[in-house]
Amino acid sequence: MTTQDRPVDPIAEADRQWRAHGWTKAAPGMVAVTSLTRAQQLIHQRIDAALKPFDLTFARYEVLMLLAFSSRGSLPMSVIGSRLQVHPASVTSAVERLEKQGFAQRERTESDRRMVLARITSTGRRTSQRATDALNREVFADLGLTQRDLATLNGILAELRRHEGDPA
């Protein structure tokens, strides 16, 4: 196999190009951002494959799990948006789709008719458990890193999130 036949790591090539163009100081940051973005794409492919049998996206799965974890099986729509750090329109869209699937329902509270709750259904609870089993087995349990590397990575990512203003 010649060097031309070997696959080129596009991120390593970008690093080489950054340095060749005199952007040496920024090159490590560019490599980190590009690597994080590519890693996210790769992991998302695995997540999508694991959730496909349940007709769930990761966004809808996250909403379903928030509802499953809540003590009453329901949360105000505004709380869901706040906890997931997403726009209210995204929450509405996700809950509407979960409703159509029979996994959740929306209802108004008796104390404040303006407040809308999303509530997990028994079908949603069963589906969330089965989807979680699939994600644990097919994604979360084996990211190809040791427990020590995962702890290091999680610490680094928490620091990056804090730097960007997240309450990490």
C-alpha positions as CSV (number, residue, x, y, z in Angstrom):
1,M,0.0,0.0,0.0
2,T,1.4,3.3,-1.0
3,T,0.9,6.5,1.0
4,Q,-1.5,7.6,-1.7
5,D,-3.7,4.5,-1.0
6,R,-3.9,5.2,2.7
7,P,-6.9,7.2,3.9
8,V,-6.0,10.7,4.9
9,D,-7.2,12.0,8.3
10,P,-9.0,15.2,7.2
11,I,-8.5,16.8,10.6
12,A,-4.8,16.1,10.6
13,E,-4.6,17.6,7.1
14,A,-6.5,20.6,8.2
15,D,-4.1,21.0,11.1
16,R,-1.2,20.8,8.7
17,Q,-2.8,23.4,6.4
18,W,-3.6,25.7,9.4
19,R,0.1,25.6,10.4
20,A,1.3,26.0,6.9
21,H,-0.8,29.2,6.5
22,G,0.7,30.7,9.7
23,W,-2.3,30.1,12.0
24,T,-0.2,27.9,14.4
25,K,-1.6,29.4,17.6
26,A,-5.2,28.7,16.5
27,A,-4.5,25.3,15.1
28,P,-5.0,23.3,18.3
29,G,-8.3,25.0,18.9
30,M,-9.4,24.3,15.3
31,V,-8.4,20.7,15.7
32,A,-10.4,20.4,18.9
33,V,-13.5,22.0,17.5
34,T,-13.4,20.0,14.3
35,S,-12.7,16.8,16.2
36,L,-15.7,17.5,18.6
37,T,-17.9,18.2,15.6
38,R,-16.9,15.0,13.8
39,A,-17.2,12.9,17.0
40,Q,-20.7,14.4,17.5
41,Q,-21.6,13.3,14.0
42,L,-20.3,9.8,14.6
43,I,-22.1,9.4,17.9
44,H,-25.3,10.8,16.5
45,Q,-25.3,8.2,13.8
46,R,-25.1,5.5,16.4
47,I,-27.9,7.2,18.5
48,D,-30.1,7.5,15.4
49,A,-29.6,3.8,14.6
50,A,-30.5,2.8,18.2
51,L,-33.6,5.0,18.3
52,K,-34.9,4.2,14.8
53,P,-36.9,1.1,15.9
54,F,-38.8,3.3,18.3
55,D,-39.4,6.1,15.8
56,L,-37.6,8.6,18.1
57,T,-35.1,11.3,17.5
58,F,-32.7,12.1,20.3
59,A,-34.5,15.4,21.0
60,R,-37.8,13.5,21.5
61,Y,-36.1,10.9,23.5
62,E,-34.7,13.6,25.9
63,V,-38.2,15.0,26.4
64,L,-39.6,11.6,27.0
65,M,-36.9,10.8,29.6
66,L,-37.5,14.1,31.4
67,L,-41.1,13.2,31.7
68,A,-40.3,9.6,32.8
69,F,-37.9,10.9,35.5
70,S,-40.3,13.5,36.9
71,S,-42.0,12.5,40.1
72,R,-45.5,13.0,38.6
73,G,-44.7,12.0,35.0
74,S,-45.4,15.5,33.9
75,L,-43.7,18.8,33.6
76,P,-44.6,22.3,32.4
77,M,-43.6,22.9,28.8
78,S,-41.4,25.9,29.9
79,V,-39.5,23.6,32.4
80,I,-38.8,21.1,29.6
81,G,-37.3,23.9,27.5
82,S,-35.3,25.3,30.3
83,R,-33.8,21.9,31.3
84,L,-33.0,20.9,27.7
85,Q,-31.8,24.5,27.0
86,V,-33.9,24.7,23.8
87,H,-36.3,27.2,22.3
88,P,-40.0,26.8,23.3
89,A,-40.9,26.1,19.7
90,S,-38.6,23.1,19.7
91,V,-40.3,21.8,22.8
92,T,-43.8,22.3,21.3
93,S,-42.7,20.5,18.2
94,A,-41.2,17.5,20.1
95,V,-44.2,17.2,22.4
96,E,-46.7,17.4,19.5
97,R,-44.8,14.5,17.8
98,L,-44.7,12.5,21.0
99,E,-48.5,13.1,21.3
100,K,-49.1,11.9,17.8
101,Q,-47.1,8.7,18.7
102,G,-49.2,8.2,21.8
103,F,-46.1,8.7,24.0
104,A,-47.2,11.9,25.7
105,Q,-50.2,14.2,26.1
106,R,-50.6,17.9,26.9
107,E,-53.0,19.2,29.5
108,R,-53.7,22.5,31.2
109,T,-53.3,22.7,35.0
110,E,-56.4,23.4,37.1
111,S,-54.6,26.1,39.1
112,D,-53.4,28.1,36.1
113,R,-55.2,27.4,32.8
114,R,-52.4,29.2,31.0
115,M,-49.8,26.6,32.0
116,V,-49.5,23.6,29.7
117,L,-48.1,20.3,31.1
118,A,-46.7,17.5,29.1
119,R,-47.5,14.1,30.6
120,I,-45.9,10.8,29.7
121,T,-48.4,8.0,28.8
122,S,-48.0,4.4,29.8
123,T,-47.0,3.6,26.2
124,G,-44.4,6.4,26.4
125,R,-43.0,5.0,29.6
126,R,-42.6,1.5,28.1
127,T,-41.0,3.0,25.0
128,S,-38.7,5.2,27.0
129,Q,-37.5,2.1,28.9
130,R,-36.9,0.1,25.8
131,A,-35.2,3.0,24.0
132,T,-32.9,3.5,27.0
133,D,-32.0,-0.2,27.1
134,A,-31.1,0.1,23.4
135,L,-29.0,3.3,23.9
136,N,-27.2,1.9,26.9
137,R,-26.4,-1.3,25.0
138,E,-25.6,0.2,21.6
139,V,-24.1,3.6,22.4
140,F,-23.5,4.6,26.0
141,A,-21.8,1.4,27.3
142,D,-19.1,1.4,24.7
143,L,-17.7,4.6,23.3
144,G,-14.3,3.0,22.7
145,L,-12.7,4.8,25.6
146,T,-11.6,3.5,29.0
147,Q,-13.4,4.6,32.2
148,R,-10.4,6.8,33.0
149,D,-10.5,8.4,29.6
150,L,-14.2,9.0,29.9
151,A,-13.7,10.7,33.3
152,T,-11.0,12.9,31.8
153,L,-13.1,13.7,28.8
154,N,-16.2,14.5,30.9
155,G,-14.1,16.8,33.0
156,I,-12.6,18.6,30.0
157,L,-16.1,19.0,28.4
158,A,-17.5,20.3,31.6
159,E,-14.8,22.9,31.7
160,L,-15.4,23.9,28.1
161,R,-19.1,24.2,28.8
162,R,-18.4,26.4,31.9
163,H,-16.2,28.6,29.8
164,E,-19.0,29.1,27.3
165,G,-21.4,30.0,30.2
166,D,-23.2,26.7,30.7
167,P,-24.0,25.9,34.3
168,A,-21.8,22.8,34.2
